[in-house]
Structure formats: structure tokens, C-alpha cells
Amino acid sequence: MRDNPSETHFGFRQVPLEDKQGLVDDVFHRVARRYDLMNDVMSGGLHRAWKDILVNAVNPPRSNHPFHLLDVAGGTGDIALRVIAAGGPGTRATVVDPNGDMLGVGRDRAARLGYEATIAFTEGNAEALPFAEKSFDAYSIAFGIRNVPRIEAALAEAFRVLKIGGRFLCLEFSAVDVPGLDRIYDLYSFNVIPAIGRLVADDAEAYRYLVESIRRFPKPKIFAQMIAAAGFRRVTSQPISGGIVALHSGWRL
């Protein structure tokens, strides 16, 4: 995917591979406390419906049956809180994020809602998860995998930590597939979103990077091939909202 394996992209900039994680961490340190607010503003609230689709796919049991979700790059706890609310008494979640500020937001939210006993927050990296093989029933990552320097390594780790029969679910921005909407989407993304970032979060550059990172992410067919190459079976990609986002799925069988 890259001409030079020692380099990657930070938005549209080419940077040394070892530098990307630090640059990404800096972005999310700066926007952590306003991250969910910005998601509401930028998507017109649509991100909530998209995340509901992801949670429905996770499908936690409504019973006492043990079910453990690993949510990666989910520091604010948004997905984990939704899954716990949807599941029964046996549902648990572990949130992993490399950014301590984002995790702080998630811990505060979980504490306010009384979920300290059902959600654990761990600082860690998607490329080297601090968990044993076959530990989780489901793995989710929402709008985070495009920020991982080595996507193939993250997919391999997802496969490793899932139990046999476990499901990988990735919600990510994708390639708009409706004629005309693609031009409107580009205009909105590169002009409106950075302006909103300046007004709401006082940080246009962070949100310009987020837009650029979306455009750099592999198209659905290519990403599906990467998921399959990691060992997953029954791989699918479901476009949502005209392809603005996609829900990618694979099973460890």
C-alpha cells in the first residue's frame, strides 16, 4: 500500500512511520474534551445513528450469558456505554485507547452513569493489544482504524484476541457512492469542517487532518481484502448514508 514501507501518511503529508502515532496522539489530546460535541456538529447528529447500527451488529445478549466486548480506539466510551446499555447483566466491555486524555473522558462518563464495574479502560495500542489470545467475544473500532500507522498489524491483533466465533466490527468513513453527493461531501469536508473545528474546538488543523485521513483510507473492497488476509471469514462491507460511512465485518471461524 505504500511505496516506502518506512513511511506513512498523516493526512496528506508523508511522514516517517514511527512518527505517525505521536502526531495522531497530539491531535486527540487537543480535541478530547470536545470530541463527541464535534461529532454531533460535523455529522448533524448522524454519527449516533451510525453507532446504533454498529451496536445492533455487536448484538450483546440480553441475558446473564457472559459476553465481553473489546472496543479499540474508543477512549470516550461512547460505543462501550451503548453496548452495555443494550446488553444484559452478563455484558462487559474493555476500552483500549493510546490517548490518556480520551480515556479520562470515558472514565468520567462511565462513573457518572454508574458503569465502573462493567467497563474497564486501558491505555494501549491497536497494533500490540495487552490481552491474551481468544479473550473477547467481539471487537469493535469506530472511526479509529484509519489513524493506526500499521493497519495490517491492528487487524492481526484483532484476530488474535477474538474467541473462535467472535466478530470483528469496524465503523469507518468510506467512499461516497452517490453521484453528485461526492462533490457536495468534498466541499463540506474540506471547507466547512475545519471552519467548524475552529469555532467549536478552536482547532481547525486537527479537523483538517481528520478529513484528510478519511480520504487516505483504503476503499471498501481493498479494506475487505485486508480483513480477509488477517484470517477473518465471511467478510462484508455495508455502505451507510450513501457511502459516507461503512460497517465492515468479519468472523474468526
C-alpha positions, 0 to 999 in steps of 0.5 A: 500500500505504500511505496516506502514501507518506512513511511506513512501518511498523516493526512496528506503529508508523508511522514516517517512511520514511527512518527505517525502515532505521536502526531495522531496522539497530539491531535486527540489530546487537543480535541478530547474534551470536545470530541463527541460535541464535534461529532454531533456538529460535523455529522448533524447528529448522524454519527449516533445513528451510525453507532446504533447500527454498529451496536445492533451488529455487536448484538450483546445478549440480553441475558446473564450469558457472559459476553465481553466486548473489546472496543479499540480506539474508543477512549470516550466510551461512547460505543462501550456505554451503548453496548452495555446499555443494550446488553444484559447483566452478563455484558462487559466491555474493555476500552483500549485507547493510546490517548490518556486524555480520551480515556479520562473522558470515558472514565468520567462518563462511565462513573457518572452513569454508574458503569465502573464495574462493567467497563474497564479502560486501558491505555494501549495500542491497536497494533500490540493489544495487552490481552491474551489470545481468544479473550473477547467475544467481539471487537469493535473500532469506530472511526479509529482504524484509519489513524493506526500507522500499521493497519495490517498489524491492528487487524492481526491483533484483532484476530488474535484476541477474538474467541473462535466465533467472535466478530470483528466490527469496524465503523469507518468513513468510506467512499461516497457512492452517490453521484453528485453527493461526492462533490457536495461531501468534498466541499463540506469536508474540506471547507466547512469542517475545519471552519467548524473545528475552529469555532467549536474546538478552536482547532481547525488543523486537527479537523483538517487532518481528520478529513484528510485521513478519511480520504487516505483510507483504503476503499471498501473492497481493498479494506475487505481484502485486508480483513480477509488476509488477517484470517477473518471469514465471511467478510462484508462491507455495508455502505451507510448514508450513501457511502459516507460511512461503512460497517465492515465485518468479519468472523474468526471461524 
